[in-house]
Amino acid sequence: MTVEAPQITVKRFSKSWSNTNPNSLISEFISISKETNREPDTYHFIVGKNSLIDPNTKRSVLEFIEEGVEKEIARNLEGWASNNDEGLALWISPKLEGYYPCPKVIIHRIAYTPDKEKVVLNSVILFDAEIENPVYKRGTLYTLPDTENNILKIIGWIKRKSKENVNLESSSKTSHQKAVYFANQIRMGISHLQVIQEMQNTGFLGVNSISCPTSFSSLVESNSILNVFAGKDKYGSLEFSCPSCNKTNRRLINQLISNCQHCGADVRC
């Protein structure tokens, strides 16, 4: 089967753009840009009562996924997130003719907002490799303790499989600012074909093909994989121990918290 050029796939996607929620459209553009440029893509889900919620639409993530292996993975992720206070989960999606042009790994991590809202941080890493036992791996959600060493092991596995360094950095090509610009162009009634052409001319739309749009990983929000999973941001470590109860607190990227997520003690510097 011939791999479809990304601009052709995006043209098919564009039929729904005029009726798409603005925040969802920005997220979709970021996802398209990152996938076609083979850059890591990060986003988050809100952990509701026995469900995962898309933060843009406030709807259940399961509503966006067709019945099949990916929906079962999503159900397993919901159960894992609902029943655990911390941890990592891992899903390996091998290449699949007609759906996924290359393998990808999605890393999931339980975290909390400053308001103590439970979320799942997710990061998609695309790479080229042959994956053994693809059917088993696609149907399995791996869970493991939330440690930096486990993150390094996952990155190391991808490096060994792809025989290349893993690109963990985002570039200016895939910036949130550009996604907002193109979403505004759609809102103003600019021709979809004209917008797609400008995406291509500026490098926002890369040269790599795009996965089937019904996938679990199509709900996205831009961030940096290094920030999300290396455990640091502009304020320092995302994790710290409460001086009162000694339990570990976890912050979201570039957000400080005032009180311990466990005992409520003041943890401001």
C-alpha positions in Angstrom: 0.0 0.0 0.0 1.4 3.4 -1.0 1.9 5.8 1.9 -0.3 8.9 1.6 1.4 12.3 1.4 0.6 14.3 4.6 -0.9 17.2 2.7 -3.5 14.8 1.2 -4.4 13.4 4.6 -4.7 16.8 6.2 -7.0 17.9 3.3 -9.3 15.0 4.3 -9.1 16.0 7.9 -10.0 19.6 7.1 -13.6 18.9 6.2 -14.5 19.2 9.9 -12.3 22.2 10.8 -15.0 24.8 10.5 -17.2 23.0 13.1 -14.4 22.1 15.6 -14.0 23.6 19.0 -11.2 26.3 18.8 -9.1 24.7 21.5 -9.5 21.3 20.0 -8.5 22.7 16.6 -5.3 24.1 18.0 -4.6 20.8 19.6 -5.3 19.0 16.3 -2.9 21.3 14.4 -0.1 20.7 17.0 -0.7 17.0 16.7 -0.5 17.1 12.9 2.6 19.2 13.0 4.5 17.1 15.5 3.6 13.8 13.8 4.6 15.0 10.3 7.8 16.4 11.7 8.4 13.3 13.9 8.6 15.3 17.1 7.3 14.1 20.5 3.8 15.0 21.2 2.4 15.6 24.8 -1.1 16.1 26.2 -3.1 15.3 29.2 -6.4 13.7 30.4 -8.4 14.6 33.5 -9.1 11.6 35.7 -12.8 11.8 36.4 -14.9 9.3 38.4 -14.0 6.0 36.7 -13.3 7.9 33.4 -10.7 9.9 31.5 -11.9 13.3 30.3 -10.6 15.3 27.3 -9.8 18.7 28.8 -10.9 20.6 25.6 -14.4 19.1 25.2 -15.0 17.9 28.8 -16.2 14.6 27.3 -15.1 11.1 27.9 -12.0 10.1 26.0 -13.8 6.8 25.1 -16.3 8.8 23.0 -13.5 9.5 20.5 -12.3 6.0 20.0 -13.8 3.3 17.8 -14.4 -0.2 19.2 -11.3 -2.3 19.0 -7.8 -2.8 20.5 -7.2 0.9 21.2 -10.5 1.3 23.0 -9.6 -1.7 25.2 -6.3 0.0 26.0 -8.1 3.2 26.8 -10.5 1.3 29.2 -7.5 -0.3 30.9 -5.8 3.1 31.2 -9.0 4.5 32.8 -9.0 1.7 35.3 -5.3 2.0 36.1 -5.6 5.8 36.5 -8.7 5.6 38.7 -7.2 2.9 41.0 -3.7 4.3 41.5 -2.4 7.4 43.1 0.9 7.3 41.2 2.7 5.3 38.5 3.7 5.0 34.9 2.0 3.1 32.1 3.3 2.3 28.7 1.6 1.4 25.4 3.6 0.3 22.3 1.8 0.7 19.0 3.8 -1.1 16.2 3.5 -0.1 12.5 0.2 -1.1 11.0 -0.4 -1.0 7.2 -3.0 1.6 6.4 -3.2 3.0 9.9 0.2 3.7 11.5 3.1 4.5 9.2 5.7 3.9 11.9 5.8 2.5 15.5 5.0 4.8 18.4 5.3 4.6 22.2 2.9 6.4 24.5 4.1 7.0 28.1 1.4 7.8 30.7 2.1 9.3 34.1 -0.3 10.1 37.0 0.1 13.7 38.2 -1.9 16.4 40.0 -2.7 20.0 39.3 -2.2 22.8 41.9 -5.9 22.3 42.8 -5.3 18.6 43.5 -7.1 17.5 40.3 -5.8 14.2 39.2 -4.6 14.0 35.6 -2.7 11.6 33.3 0.2 13.1 31.4 0.9 11.5 28.1 3.7 11.6 25.6 3.9 10.1 22.2 7.3 9.2 20.7 7.5 8.2 17.0 10.4 6.2 15.6 11.3 3.7 12.9 11.9 0.1 13.9 10.7 -3.5 13.6 8.8 -4.5 16.6 8.6 -8.2 17.6 5.2 -9.7 18.6 3.3 -6.7 17.3 -0.2 -8.0 18.0 0.6 -8.8 21.7 2.3 -5.4 22.2 -0.5 -3.5 20.6 -3.0 -5.2 22.9 -1.0 -4.7 26.2 -0.9 -1.7 28.6 2.3 -2.1 30.6 2.4 -0.5 34.1 5.4 0.2 36.2 6.6 2.3 39.2 7.0 6.1 38.5 10.8 6.4 38.6 13.3 8.3 36.5 15.2 5.0 35.9 12.1 3.5 34.3 11.8 6.5 32.0 15.4 6.1 31.0 14.8 2.4 30.3 11.9 3.2 28.0 14.0 5.8 26.1 16.9 3.3 26.0 14.6 0.6 24.5 13.5 3.0 21.8 17.1 3.9 21.0 18.1 0.2 20.7 15.1 -0.6 18.5 15.5 2.4 16.2 19.3 2.5 16.3 19.0 6.3 16.5 18.9 8.9 19.2 15.4 9.7 20.3 14.3 13.3 19.4 13.0 14.7 22.7 13.0 18.4 21.8 10.3 20.4 20.1 11.3 23.0 17.5 9.9 26.3 16.4 8.2 24.6 13.5 5.6 23.0 15.8 5.0 26.0 18.1 1.7 26.6 19.9 1.8 30.1 18.5 1.7 28.8 14.9 -1.1 26.5 15.7 -3.1 29.4 17.2 -2.4 31.4 14.0 -3.7 28.7 11.7 -6.7 28.1 13.8 -7.5 31.8 13.6 -7.2 31.7 9.8 -9.8 29.0 9.8 -12.1 31.0 12.1 -11.7 34.0 9.8 -12.9 31.9 6.8 -9.6 31.6 5.0 -9.7 28.7 2.5 -8.6 25.4 4.0 -6.4 24.7 1.0 -4.7 28.1 1.4 -4.1 27.3 5.1 -2.7 23.9 4.3 -0.4 25.4 1.7 0.9 27.9 4.2 1.4 25.1 6.8 3.5 23.3 4.2 5.5 26.4 3.1 6.4 27.2 6.7 7.4 23.7 7.7 4.6 23.5 10.2 3.3 20.6 8.1 6.2 18.2 7.8 7.0 15.5 5.2 6.1 12.3 7.2 2.8 10.5 6.8 0.0 10.7 9.4 -1.7 7.9 11.4 -5.3 7.1 11.1 -7.3 9.9 12.8 -9.5 7.6 14.9 -6.5 6.7 17.2 -6.4 7.0 20.9 -3.5 9.5 20.6 -5.4 12.0 18.5 -6.4 14.2 21.6 -3.4 16.4 22.2 -2.1 19.4 24.0 1.4 20.8 23.4 4.2 20.6 26.0 7.7 19.3 26.2 8.5 15.6 26.8 11.6 16.6 28.6 9.6 18.8 31.0 6.9 16.2 31.5 9.1 13.2 32.0 12.5 14.4 33.1 10.8 15.9 36.1 12.0 19.6 35.8 10.7 22.9 34.6 11.7 26.6 35.1 11.0 26.3 38.9 13.1 23.2 39.3 12.0 19.7 40.2 8.4 18.7 39.6 8.6 16.5 42.7 9.4 17.5 46.3 8.8 16.2 49.8 6.4 18.0 52.2 8.4 19.2 55.2 5.4 18.4 57.4 4.3 14.9 56.3 7.4 13.9 54.2 5.1 12.6 51.4 5.9 13.4 47.7 4.1 16.2 45.9 4.0 16.4 42.1 3.5 19.7 40.2 2.3 20.2 36.6 4.7 21.9 34.3 5.4 25.6 35.2 2.8 25.6 37.9 3.6 26.1 41.6 1.5 24.7 44.5 0.8 26.4 47.8 -0.3 23.5 50.0 0.8 19.9 50.3 -1.4 17.6 48.2 -1.6 15.1 51.1 -1.8 17.0 54.5 -2.6 20.5 53.3 0.5 22.1 54.9 1.9 25.4 53.5 4.8 24.4 51.1 5.5 27.8 49.6 9.2 28.9 49.8 
